Amino acid sequence: MEYKFIKYKIEESVKLLTLNRPEVLNSFNREMAHELFKALELARDDEKVRAVLITGERRAFSSGQDLKEILDSGGKLLDPGVVVKEVYNPLIKIIRCIEKPVVCAVNGVAAGAGANIALACDFVLACSGASFIQSFINVGLLPDSGGTFFLPRLAGLQRAAALMMLGEKVTSYEALDMGLIYKVVEPEVLIKEATAIAKRLAEMPTKSLGFIKRALNKSFSSDLDSQLELEARLQQMAGMTDDYTEGVRAFLEKRKARFLGK
């Protein structure tokens, strides 16, 4: 597939996806959102891809929705609920449901939907100069793209409410303190660090990583008994993989395991 607004490459089983509208801080139009969704869909179905890394071109990760695109030809505002359903909900769902790890490298501002797409990923690394802002309130809207789902679970109700209602920008270090992201690194090593994590994940038992992700997703709405039952069921499935056999044999033979993602 040819892409106009994202870049991609596959290296050592890692698919690197770069949002590529730098002249507008990688804000989302429908076409870029569709391209990102399609790239993630292809990564999901490609056995050679065992991890995904998402970042932004140049000085921003993404400033969120391109507001110029929510006007029709007559200058009338489009229904934002329709935009959310058609553009952002599919992206959040595939990031969470693809049973491969998705790493995000936030290289600058992550605002609005851009921030929440990042927070939906499994690991978020940010450079020291990056920032996060729930900018929806500034245009009379509320957070979408999973913001009202993930933020309370990551930061707690009080902080989530403050982030959403006050719309204040937080630095990458503040985001780290709040538990929103995994790690902060200097800008010049961000992609190197994020790629190293993605490549490490790509060498691990892919099916087990997917089961972990499935269990984490279910934990958001599960009670203890249901979660224990799910763990037992997924553990049984993990125990049927080739990587489980290889892992046990490698341990007993005192050598490094060679996982193939099967």
Buried (B, 14 or more C-beta within 10 A) or exposed (E): EEBEBBEBEEEEBBBBBBBBBBEBBBBBBEBBBBBBBBBBBEBBEEEEBBBBBBBBBBEBBBBBBBEEBBEEEEEEEEEBEEBBEEBBBBBBBBBBEBBBBBBBBBBBBBBBBBBBBBBBBBBBBBBEBBBBBBBBBEEEBEBBBBBBBBBBEBBEEEBBEBBBEEBBBBBBEBBBEBEBBBBBBEBEEBBEBBBEBBBEBBBBBBBBBBBBBBBEEBBEEBEEEEBEEBBEEBEEBBEEBEBBEBBEEBEEEEEEBEBBBE
